[in-house]
Amino acid sequence: MKKLTSTIYLRKFITSLKTRSSFCATILGSIFLFNSVTAQATDTASVKRPVLITSLEQSGIPASMVARLKHMSPTEIAEMNEEYQQTDLGTGGETVVTTVKLRFIENHITGYIKKATVSNLDKIQHISYIDIPIEWMCIPPKQDHPFHFCSNLADLDSVKSQNGCLDWVQRDNNVIIDFASDKKPKKKGLFSRSAQKTKQ
């Protein structure tokens, strides 16, 4: 009876050793896998952080397109849905397609710039994100009237009615506002130099 009991305890001990060793092996394997994944994730050579573009000039679109977008009215910009593509030769001689997508969401021009080869457009080589806040400037009714600015498209009508704005333009659009002069042009008299010359 004692011999049988000792045999049972011996078997239980061996089983527990096997269980513990497999458990330890699992833990060690998990630690090794976690370390390898972490090393790959932090490797700057394999993982590139996306660049944030904060102006239309940095997006690489043509200057004519930049000027057109900057001169959009509030009504036009609310429905913005722009796309621009350009092809270039890469360093290895392959054709690289650059695609720029632009939308107007929550008072910002947002979008992305992605680069991919023609042979594999689904595989993105590089991507940058666009986030440009738009501020609006009201055209004042008079030259001495203060300028008013607004960064929320939903508030333009109330600001316009309160301050008598004639219209709204994007602040960064290089528009020169010409006001009508209050001074009346001088009338030429009968004895002006030009009148005397004609008489002679």
C-alpha positions in Angstrom: 0.0 0.0 0.0 2.8 2.4 0.9 4.6 1.5 -2.3 1.5 2.2 -4.4 1.0 5.6 -2.7 4.6 6.6 -3.3 4.3 5.7 -6.9 1.2 7.9 -7.3 3.0 10.8 -5.6 6.0 10.3 -7.9 3.9 10.4 -11.0 2.2 13.6 -9.8 5.5 15.2 -9.1 6.8 14.3 -12.6 3.6 15.6 -14.2 3.9 18.9 -12.3 7.5 19.3 -13.4 6.4 18.8 -17.0 3.6 21.3 -16.7 5.9 23.9 -15.1 8.6 23.5 -17.7 6.1 23.9 -20.5 4.6 27.0 -18.7 8.1 28.5 -18.3 8.9 27.7 -21.9 5.7 29.5 -23.0 6.6 32.6 -20.9 10.1 32.7 -22.3 8.9 32.4 -25.8 6.4 35.2 -25.3 9.0 37.5 -23.9 11.3 36.8 -26.9 8.5 37.4 -29.4 7.5 40.6 -27.7 11.1 41.9 -27.7 11.5 41.1 -31.4 8.2 42.8 -32.3 9.1 45.9 -30.2 12.6 46.1 -31.8 11.0 46.0 -35.3 8.5 48.7 -34.3 11.1 51.0 -32.9 13.5 50.5 -35.8 13.6 53.9 -37.6 14.9 52.2 -40.7 11.7 50.1 -41.2 9.1 52.4 -39.6 8.7 56.0 -40.8 6.5 58.5 -39.1 4.1 60.3 -41.4 4.8 64.0 -42.1 2.2 66.6 -41.3 1.7 69.3 -44.0 0.4 72.6 -42.8 0.3 74.8 -45.9 -0.9 74.3 -49.5 2.5 75.3 -50.8 4.1 72.3 -49.1 1.7 69.9 -50.6 3.5 69.9 -54.0 0.4 70.9 -56.0 0.9 73.5 -58.8 1.0 77.2 -58.0 -2.1 77.8 -60.1 -4.0 75.2 -58.1 -2.8 76.8 -54.8 -4.1 80.2 -56.0 -7.4 78.8 -57.0 -8.0 77.0 -53.7 -7.0 80.1 -51.7 -9.5 82.2 -53.6 -12.4 79.8 -53.0 -15.5 81.4 -51.3 -17.1 79.8 -48.2 -19.7 78.2 -50.4 -17.1 76.8 -52.8 -14.8 75.5 -50.1 -17.5 73.7 -48.2 -17.9 71.3 -51.2 -14.1 70.9 -51.9 -13.2 67.6 -53.4 -9.8 68.0 -55.1 -7.4 65.4 -56.4 -4.0 65.9 -58.1 -1.7 63.3 -59.6 1.9 63.6 -60.8 4.3 60.9 -62.2 8.1 61.1 -61.7 11.0 58.7 -62.0 12.2 57.2 -58.8 15.8 56.6 -57.8 15.7 53.0 -59.1 14.3 54.1 -62.5 10.7 53.1 -61.7 7.7 55.4 -62.3 6.4 56.8 -59.0 2.8 58.2 -58.8 2.2 61.0 -56.3 -1.5 61.5 -55.4 -2.8 64.5 -53.4 -6.3 64.3 -52.0 -7.9 67.4 -50.5 -11.2 67.9 -48.6 -12.7 70.6 -46.3 -13.7 69.0 -43.0 -14.5 70.9 -39.8 -13.0 74.2 -40.9 -9.8 72.6 -42.0 -8.4 71.6 -45.4 -7.5 68.0 -44.8 -6.1 65.2 -46.9 -3.0 63.2 -47.7 -0.1 62.9 -50.1 0.9 59.3 -51.0 3.6 57.9 -53.3 3.5 54.5 -54.9 5.0 52.9 -57.9 3.0 52.3 -61.1 3.7 48.6 -60.9 2.2 48.4 -57.4 -0.2 51.2 -56.6 -1.7 49.4 -53.6 1.7 49.4 -51.8 2.3 52.9 -50.4 6.0 53.9 -50.3 5.5 57.2 -48.5 2.5 59.1 -47.1 2.0 62.6 -45.6 -1.1 64.0 -44.0 -2.5 67.5 -44.7 -4.1 69.6 -42.0 -4.6 73.4 -42.8 -6.9 75.5 -40.6 -8.7 78.2 -42.6 -9.4 81.6 -41.2 -11.8 84.0 -42.9 -11.4 87.8 -43.2 -14.5 90.0 -43.8 -14.3 92.8 -46.3 -15.3 95.8 -44.3 -17.8 98.3 -45.6 -15.5 101.3 -45.2 -11.7 101.9 -45.3 -11.6 103.0 -41.6 -13.8 100.1 -40.4 -11.9 97.4 -38.4 -11.3 94.0 -40.0 -13.1 91.0 -38.5 -11.8 87.4 -38.6 -13.6 84.1 -38.2 -12.4 80.5 -38.1 -15.7 78.8 -38.0 -17.7 78.5 -41.2 -21.0 78.2 -39.3 -20.5 81.6 -37.7 -19.9 83.7 -40.8 -23.5 84.9 -41.3 -23.9 86.1 -37.7 -20.5 87.9 -37.7 -21.3 89.4 -41.1 -24.6 90.8 -39.9 -23.2 92.2 -36.7 -20.3 94.0 -38.4 -21.7 94.8 -41.8 -19.2 92.8 -43.8 -19.5 93.0 -47.5 -18.1 89.5 -48.2 -15.7 86.9 -46.8 -12.2 85.9 -48.2 -9.6 83.5 -46.9 -7.1 85.4 -44.8 -4.1 83.9 -46.6 -5.1 84.7 -50.2 -3.1 87.9 -50.8 -6.2 89.8 -51.9 -5.7 93.6 -52.1 -8.9 95.4 -51.1 -9.4 98.7 -53.0 -11.8 101.1 -51.3 -13.6 103.9 -53.2 -12.2 107.3 -52.3 -14.5 109.7 -50.6 -12.7 112.7 -52.4 -14.4 113.9 -55.5 -12.2 114.6 -58.5 -11.5 118.3 -59.1 -13.3 120.0 -62.0 -11.2 121.8 -64.5 -11.8 125.5 -64.4 -12.0 127.9 -67.4 -8.6 129.4 -66.6 -6.7 126.1 -66.1 -3.5 125.6 -68.0 -5.0 123.0 -70.3 -7.8 125.3 -71.2 -5.4 128.1 -71.9 -3.3 125.9 -74.2 -6.3 124.9 -76.2 -7.2 128.6 -76.7 -3.8 129.5 -78.0 
